[in-house]
Amino acid sequence: MGAGKRDAADERRERLAKVQAEQRKAERRRTAVVVGVVTAVVLALAVPVGIFFFQELSAQNEVRAAAQADIEGVEEVEVASSVHTESPVDYALLPPSGGDHHPIWQNCGFYEDPVVPEHAVHSLEHGAVWVTYDPALDRAQVDRLRELSAANPYLPVSPLEGAEAPVVLSAWGVRLAVESVDDERLEPFLVKYLQGPQTPEPGASCFGGVGA
C-alpha cells in the first residue's frame, strides 16, 4: 500500500476515533442528565414521605404523652355492682360506664342503630371503650368514628339520643364527653383506657356476642 493510501486510512481512523469519542462523551452527558433527573424525582418524592412519617411519629408521641398524663374532663364513675342479669338495668348515667349487665356482650364494631346498654356494658368489662354519638352528628364526624372503630378491635360505636354531649366515650369506671371527634382529648382517652388498667376482664373477647 502506498504512503498516500496509508495516510488516508490513518486519517479515516482518526476521524472515526474522534467521532466515537464524541459519541461516548455525549452518551455520558445523557446518562448524567437522566441520573440527575431520576435522583431529583426520587428526592422530591422521598422528602414529603419522610416529612409525613416524621409528622405521624411526632403526633403519635404527643398522643401517648397526653395519655400518660391526666386527661382534662375525664370523669371517674363508681361501679358498685357488676353482676350478670337478663333484666333491664336502670343506669344512673346514659351511656353507663359500668354496672350490672347482660351475660352476653355487644360485639365491637360500628353501628348505625342504637345498641342495648346492658350488652355494651359487658363489652366495657372486657376492656372496650364504647363511643356513643348523637344521631344528628354530621356525616364527616360519623365517618371518622367509623374509621376509628375499624382501626380498634375493642371500640364499639353506636348512636344514642339524649346523651349529655354529641360524643361520649365510656370505659369501665371512666367517661369523657366531647363536642366533636376533633377534640384533642379523644385519642389519648382511647390510648389510655382501651384495655386500660381499670378493666375488670382485660383481653376477654369483644366478638362472638350480639350485634354486627
C-alpha positions, 0 to 999 in steps of 0.5 A, spaced: 500 500 500 502 506 498 504 512 503 498 516 500 493 510 501 496 509 508 495 516 510 488 516 508 486 510 512 490 513 518 486 519 517 479 515 516 481 512 523 482 518 526 476 521 524 472 515 526 476 515 533 474 522 534 467 521 532 466 515 537 469 519 542 464 524 541 459 519 541 461 516 548 462 523 551 455 525 549 452 518 551 455 520 558 452 527 558 445 523 557 446 518 562 448 524 567 442 528 565 437 522 566 441 520 573 440 527 575 433 527 573 431 520 576 435 522 583 431 529 583 424 525 582 426 520 587 428 526 592 422 530 591 418 524 592 422 521 598 422 528 602 414 529 603 414 521 605 419 522 610 416 529 612 409 525 613 412 519 617 416 524 621 409 528 622 405 521 624 411 519 629 411 526 632 403 526 633 403 519 635 408 521 641 404 527 643 398 522 643 401 517 648 404 523 652 397 526 653 395 519 655 400 518 660 398 524 663 391 526 666 386 527 661 382 534 662 374 532 663 375 525 664 370 523 669 371 517 674 364 513 675 363 508 681 361 501 679 358 498 685 355 492 682 357 488 676 353 482 676 350 478 670 342 479 669 337 478 663 333 484 666 333 491 664 338 495 668 336 502 670 343 506 669 344 512 673 348 515 667 346 514 659 351 511 656 353 507 663 360 506 664 359 500 668 354 496 672 350 490 672 349 487 665 347 482 660 351 475 660 352 476 653 356 482 650 355 487 644 360 485 639 365 491 637 364 494 631 360 500 628 353 501 628 348 505 625 342 503 630 342 504 637 345 498 641 342 495 648 346 498 654 346 492 658 350 488 652 355 494 651 356 494 658 359 487 658 363 489 652 366 495 657 368 489 662 372 486 657 376 492 656 372 496 650 371 503 650 364 504 647 363 511 643 356 513 643 354 519 638 348 523 637 344 521 631 344 528 628 352 528 628 354 530 621 356 525 616 364 527 616 364 526 624 360 519 623 365 517 618 371 518 622 368 514 628 367 509 623 374 509 621 376 509 628 372 503 630 375 499 624 382 501 626 380 498 634 378 491 635 375 493 642 371 500 640 364 499 639 360 505 636 353 506 636 348 512 636 344 514 642 339 520 643 339 524 649 346 523 651 349 529 655 354 531 649 354 529 641 360 524 643 361 520 649 366 515 650 365 510 656 370 505 659 369 501 665 369 506 671 371 512 666 367 517 661 369 523 657 364 527 653 366 531 647 363 536 642 366 533 636 371 527 634 376 533 633 377 534 640 384 533 642 382 529 648 379 523 644 385 519 642 389 519 648 382 517 652 382 511 647 390 510 648 389 510 655 383 506 657 382 501 651 384 495 655 386 500 660 388 498 667 381 499 670 378 493 666 375 488 670 376 482 664 382 485 660 383 481 653 376 477 654 373 477 647 369 483 644 366 478 638 362 472 638 356 476 642 350 480 639 350 485 634 354 486 627 
